[in-house]
Amino acid sequence: MTALKVEDVVVEYKVTGRPTVRAVDGVSIHVEAGEVLGLVGESGCGKSSLGRAIVGLNPLDSGKVLIDGRSIAPLGRRARPVADRTVQMVFQDPYSSLNPRRRVGRQIQDAVPGRGGAARVRELLEAVGLPASAANRFPHQFSGGQRQRIAIARALASDPRVIVADEPVSALDASTRLQVAGLLSDTATAQGVALLMISHDLSGLRVIADRIAVMHFGRIVEVAPTDVIWAEPRHPYTRELISAIPRLGRDAPMPSAPERRGAVIRTDEEARLVECAPGHFVAAEALVAS
């Protein structure tokens, strides 16, 4: 069942006296319930703008975002309707997304629907590997990895159908990155939540994502199951991302500085995704070039 469906979404930033920046240029993706879709691309490609648009933090200039077939209203100054809380976001910096003046238990309980909040808070904390006593402490009393676990517990408190995780492990040390990423992936699979995992680290997504969508200058240029992306990348940019991953070993070459590149502008025909194999889609420009 398709939990998240994004159709031809466009997000633009308008600044007085400057040209309009189109950060997301007609993106369409979908995520099934219980599936992990990795969204990968280098900084500035528009992946975070897309993630924020999905949860309503960025207004759509055109297109649609559907959760279980129902449109989500943009966030305003008033509290979000309960029905729209089925989509949640886990941010890159867990400390800035938590209120430093409130105990974590109260922050998680705010998102729990109905009554029985205290028991549900204990259950959620234990589900993310924290003791129930953590509810009585403040965010600054936890490590970065623990704070991200708290942010995940808070996202799960509203029983979401979709979670958008925007670089949730990039601020963590290497020893806890895989733990937190695995926690998100396992939770999504076990609870039937659609998880959109945004990252610039293609190798990190390899171990947790069912499918990977590659984003380049506001467009999706390739989508395929994770193993297929690694074994048979069809778009030149996907191959470039894979080749840029550092290799281990005494004889591994030192990484070289990338060439400075200008923005890539694609026509709608060039950006059109074509199915080149079952479940493997690539921008038409790559098929022409090959």
Buried (B, 14 or more C-beta within 10 A) or exposed (E): EBBBBBBEBBBBEEEEEEEEBBBBBBBBBBBBBBBBBBBBBBEEBBBBBBBBBBBBBBEBBEBEBBBBEEEBEBBEEEEBEEEBBBBBBBBBBBBEBBEEEEBBBEBBBBBBEEEEBBEBBBBBBEBBBBEBEBBEBBBEEBEBBBBBBBBBBBBBBBBBBBBBBBBBBBBBEEEBBBBBBEBBBEBBBEBEBBBBBBBBBBBBBBEBBBBBBBBBBBBBBBBBBBEBBBEEBBBBBBEBBBEEEEEEEEEEEEEEEEEEEEEBEBEEEBBBBBEBEEEBBBBBBBEEEE
